[in-house]
């Protein structure tokens, strides 16, 4: 669930909602030009960098120089190093050598493609932008721009049949200053709001157990009354759309009594197809996984084992994905088995499933592998009494308290026990702090309880059960990999013997609870139970539904079986590749093998030495031929023998048996954990489908409460979620019940 304000939550639950908004933005970028373009040498400053302006580049790295109304003394600029041979400088983009008032500056950009047309150009000039300049194409086409007032400048002009562009600058905003260019994009950005969007639909599907690759699909219908999107219109933007161009979807909601719009990132997707008629234009987008259809063939058996984290990184690198998130827990989980010969996205799906994770795409378009189970935890303190047992705080069992001389603490009703003479607990206690508060309820040294989780994930609530003595204030801090994430102070009005603290805790692996004050002076902190909730602070009420929920009873599951695969060497050599070939000496060819194999040997006409193996995995062999001619090729090797052992969890006396085959499972511990995880999923076997009023803050994989007349507090896991927009939100949910 996305973070939203309290006012947003309350208003979305009201019978009459406020106005909904949408914002669609995408860039019409000539991707070939963007990838291949280079800046020719020119009259640039010695600290200039012309090689990095066609990517994402910010304009906050600036050297202080003597120019008109330019240098700041607020610490935002850097001192310029002296010019030296091979000197290293910050990346400040292109900077002209001379002031524009002294000499005009020309920037020539070679496209390094055949002559091409492209629509639009976007340049980030920074705070001191050029006022007058020209753009000249290789055909002599010249476009003049006068009186510019924008630091991030763009145009929709079309440059035709050009192999380069020349930018000629005549005048700057501050005349006696240098030209600076921080980034250039061959194209321009388009943004559409309610007045242009006729309708849209965003459909998200994420399997909670990794049964399928995630899918995110978006379609938007735009008004086309001015024929701006007509294919036959030479100035139409649709002629410059390309498959793979990125689109951002934002949803907005006007909170009551305010003129501000609260925006939520809907998703970041990639254009796949588009069409138009005289009235409308429809653009469809899809997720990052649709572009990961290449086959991964580098799977390799490892006797020592390789971490799932390393395996995932290898796949992502091979697929050309540089931005991603992998749960660090995967660094501690290992597999001996090779990744099978499958598509990149399917290989990631297999890894996520083996580690009880969910594979998904974040709303900003990044691949994510995140734990999808309640992890085990350990607890530590900065000091506790001899009769305290902090580890018991993690178990939901009755705790006792020992009578002490703390202020207004010990009752005489027989509910407390006398402490043994040795000062050690003979009964089950929770956490009792070493520190005791003073007359004003504060501590000299604040008691701190630290909970360390097995896996990183997000939570949406915290339950604390205290003893007779209550705290009056405490602060919750969370950390991820040692870095601070959230900090929430909790005051007296939220604290009871059983305290439910509803907060959105972003992904973390360590939580520290620092107690700063007690309700009664001269008291210790007594904490008997701690638990985190994976249920978001959201209940799908009947009022939120616009159709009756359709309940679907799934087929009864008798048992879940997860095989554990052990690879063994084979003593039987066989032909893995056998074909007639015509080759030239020095030629290199790759041959693919269906079953995992090893120990390759190459023969031409049954003779070794005429070809060499230069690269291989368990699923391919690359051969360099040393001779020319026609030959009978034989690639000989050994196929691994695969032995199966089974982890089984029984659910019912009858029903279907689910045999869950994950080829990476190579040890019985992970097989047992995976079987138990899958069994939890199959326990309920009931799914619900219904239409809703639309909630763009909800994500597929969210666990929410769902109103049900027969089951109070019923929890469901949303795995398919649709958000429609037609000047108002609507939606559809498919969810699976959690538990029996």
Beta strands, then each sheet from edge to edge (+ up, - down):
strand 1: 20-29
strand 2: 38-39
strand 3: 94-95
strand 4: 105-110
strand 5: 116-124
strand 6: 130-137
strand 7: 142-145
strand 8: 152-162
strand 9: 164-172
strand 10: 180-181
strand 11: 183-185
strand 12: 187-192
strand 13: 197-205
strand 14: 215-223
strand 15: 246-254
strand 16: 261-276
strand 17: 280-286
strand 18: 295-296
strand 19: 306-307
strand 20: 324-326
strand 21: 334-335
strand 22: 342-343
strand 23: 357-361
strand 24: 367-371
strand 25: 377-381
strand 26: 431-432
strand 27: 448-459
strand 28: 461-466
strand 29: 471-480
strand 30: 483-490
strand 31: 498-501
strand 32: 505-518
strand 33: 526-533
strand 34: 535-540
strand 35: 550-553
strand 36: 557-568
strand 37: 574-583
strand 38: 588-592
strand 39: 597-604
strand 40: 611-616
strand 41: 620-625
strand 42: 629-639
strand 43: 641-650
strand 44: 656-660
strand 45: 686-692
strand 46: 703-706
strand 47: 715-725
strand 48: 729-737
sheet 1: 12+ 1- 15+ 16- 17+ 14- 13+ 47- 46+ 34+
sheet 2: 12+ 1- 15+ 16- 17+ 14- 13+ 47- 48+ 45- 35+
sheet 3: 2+ 4- 9+ 6- 7+
sheet 4: 3+ 10-
sheet 5: 8+ 5- 11+
sheet 6: 18+ 22-
sheet 7: 19+ 21-
sheet 8: 20+ 24+ 23-
sheet 9: 25+ 27- 32+ 29- 30+
sheet 10: 26+ 33- 28+ 31-
sheet 11: 43+ 36- 44-
sheet 12: 37+ 42- 39+
sheet 13: 38+ 41- 40+
end
